[in-house]
Amino acid sequence: MAHEFHCQYPPAATAPGDARHDLAAYLTARTFDQLIPAATLVVSELVTNALIHAHGEIGLRAAIRGDLLHIAVADGGVDLAEMREPDERGGRGLHIIAALATAWGSTRNDNPGKTTWVDLPISESHQPAGTAPGARRTRGEAERAGFDFMSLSDHYHP
């Protein structure tokens, strides 16, 4: 797969920062510096959610596909990511992601765990026909769009 990055992180407080750093380096190496603010915010939210709501190692995968950056975070959690009403304890992360993303979703892996994925536009003018910002796709729709969930689970083992 062209322009792909993947890494695993231990379930430690350093994981969000490490994932931000690694993703920023991947984007810089491919001269996509303009994506770093949004992409590192997204990965920070997803990895933090994995630390809070799941267990075990956290897998990060990113790939440039056409005019989209696909980001996926796999963890050992069984509950799919869902937006909730923000309160004093949190609940804002997926709202932020939905505001930045062309699409996002969460799916169960074939092995125990789940993957939460996000499509970020490379250019601000990109908006797939019929897809509102933050719209969720089904796993089948994401696979038809070229996202390979199985390759993520090949590299992630809780």
VENMOZI-V839835 format. One record per residue. SS is DSSP state (A for helix, B for strand, O for the rest). PSI is psi in degrees with one decimal (none if undefined). Layout:
BEGIN
ss-><SS	SS>
psi-><PSI	PSI>
END
This chain:
BEGIN
ss-><O	O	O	B	B	B	B	B	B	O	O	O	O	O	A	A	A	A	A	A	A	A	A	A	A	A	A	A	A	O	O	O	A	A	A	A	A	A	A	A	A	A	A	A	A	A	A	A	A	A	A	A	A	O	O	O	O	B	B	B	B	B	B	B	B	O	O	B	B	B	B	B	B	B	B	O	O	O	O	O	O	O	O	O	O	O	B	O	O	B	O	O	A	A	A	A	A	A	A	A	O	O	B	B	B	B	B	B	O	O	O	O	O	B	B	B	B	B	B	B	B	O	O	O	O	O	O	O	O	O	O	O	O	O	B	B	O	O	A	A	A	A	A	A	O	O	O	O	A	A	A	A	A	A	A	O	O	O>
psi-><129.1	142.8	48.2	144.9	138.8	146.5	157.5	147.9	143.2	157.0	75.6	159.6	-20.6	-11.5	-47.0	-44.0	-41.5	-42.4	-41.4	-48.1	-48.2	-42.0	-40.2	-40.7	-41.7	-46.1	-39.6	-42.0	-23.9	13.0	40.5	45.0	-30.0	-19.1	-14.0	-47.3	-49.9	-44.2	-41.2	-30.9	-46.2	-49.2	-34.2	-45.1	-45.3	-42.8	-38.8	-43.8	-40.4	-40.6	-40.7	-42.2	-3.2	-166.8	161.8	-175.0	157.3	125.3	134.4	133.0	137.7	144.4	136.9	121.9	102.5	-121.2	28.3	148.3	119.9	128.7	133.3	135.9	122.9	143.1	177.0	5.5	152.6	-21.2	127.0	149.1	130.8	141.2	144.2	167.5	124.2	145.6	-168.6	-17.8	-12.4	-148.6	9.1	-20.1	-50.2	-26.4	-40.6	-46.5	-45.9	-33.6	-29.4	-27.3	153.3	-38.4	158.4	162.4	177.3	136.8	150.5	142.0	162.1	-34.6	169.3	137.8	-174.5	164.4	129.7	128.2	156.0	138.0	120.6	134.8	139.4	-36.4	149.2	-21.2	-11.6	125.8	107.1	141.9	130.4	8.1	112.3	153.3	133.6	3.0	141.9	138.7	154.7	166.7	-42.2	-42.5	-40.3	-41.3	-40.3	-28.6	-2.4	3.2	127.2	95.7	-34.8	-36.6	-29.6	-45.8	-22.1	-30.3	-4.1	125.4	107.6	none>
END
